[in-house]
Amino acid sequence: VQAIESGGGLVPPGGSLRLDCTASGSNIDNTQMTMAWYRRAPGKRRELVAQVNKYGYLYYSNSAKDRFTISRYNANYTVSLQMNDLQPEDTAVYYCKLEISSRDFWGRGTQVTVYS
């Protein structure tokens, strides 16, 4: 299984971006996946931003609540992260993680930069 990310980029404060992650591979039952977005800011540890499990249960970090929305599209093997009202502290490399059968599959990361 591969996690292929797209999106990211450079935005001013208050701007929006959407990240997408598509699960690629053979014989994938993505309905059983937990799909998540993490980020690693410069000089900081990687942190969980948002997650949706196979039951549709959502988790958001405190920093993501009310600004970010995670959505899964099982028909397209995709999970997206809509990010609104971005701030400089949201600058980070964002990673998609797909978990199935206790195995984790990470994307390579996509850069999000909020310039001030």
N, C-alpha and C positions, 0 to 999 in steps of 0.2 A: 504494500500500500504506500502510495506517495501522497503527500499533502502539497498541493501546488497553489501558491498564494499569488494574488494580483491586487493591484490598488496601491495605496500609499502615495507619498509625494510631499510637496511643500505647500503649506497654506499659512495665511496670516491668522492671528488670534481671532477667535469667533468663527472660523471657517469650518467646513465639513469635509469629510472623506469617507469613502466606503472601501473596506477591504473584503475580498472574497477568497475563499479557500475551497478547492475542489479535490475530492478524494479520487485518486486514479489507481487503477490496478485491476486484477482479474478476480472474479468471484467475490466482490465486495458486498457485504450486507450492511449498507450504511445505516439502516434503520436501527441497528444495534450499537451504533457508535455514540460515544460522548465526544462532542466537538467543542473546542475551546480556543480562545485567543489569549496569548500571553504577551508581555512586552518586557524589554530590557532597556532601561534608560542609561545614558552614560554614567559610569561609576556606581551603578546600582545593581541589585540582584534582579533576576527575572521574576516577574510577578504575574499572577493570574488576573486577567482583566474581566473576562466574561466566559460563561460556559453554558452549554445546553446539553442535557443528557438524552438518552433514548426515549424517555417518557415526556420530554418537552419541559422538564424542570429547568428553570433559569437561575443562574447565579451571576451577580455583578459585584465587582469590587466597589468600595466606597467612592473611589475617584471616578468610576464609570457610571454609577447610578444617575439616572435622570438626564444623561448626555449621550450614552452609547446604547445601541440596540443590537443584540445578537439574534440572528434568524437562521434557521436551517431549512434547506430545500431538498428533501430526500430524493425527489424525482431527478434532481440535477446533481446529486452527490456534493452539495455545496453548503457551506456555512458562511454567512456574511457578518460583518461588523460595521454598522453605520455609526459614525462618530460625528457628533455635532458639538458646536461651541468649543472647539479645540483650543487649548491653551499651551503656552510654551512648556509647561511641565508634562505635557503629553508626548513630547518629543522622545522617540524611542524606536528601536527595532521591534516590530510586531511579528509574533510567531503564531502560526496555526498548529494546534495539536489535535490529532485524531486518536482516540483510544477505543480499542475493541479487543475483547477477550484478554484483558489485562496487558495488552501491548500498546505502547505509545509510538505514534508516527508523527514526526515533526517536519514542518516546512522549513525552508531556508531563511525565512524572515524577509520582511519588507520594511523599508525605512519610512517613518512618518516624522516630518520636521515642521514644527510650528514656530515661525520666526516672529520676533517682536521688534 
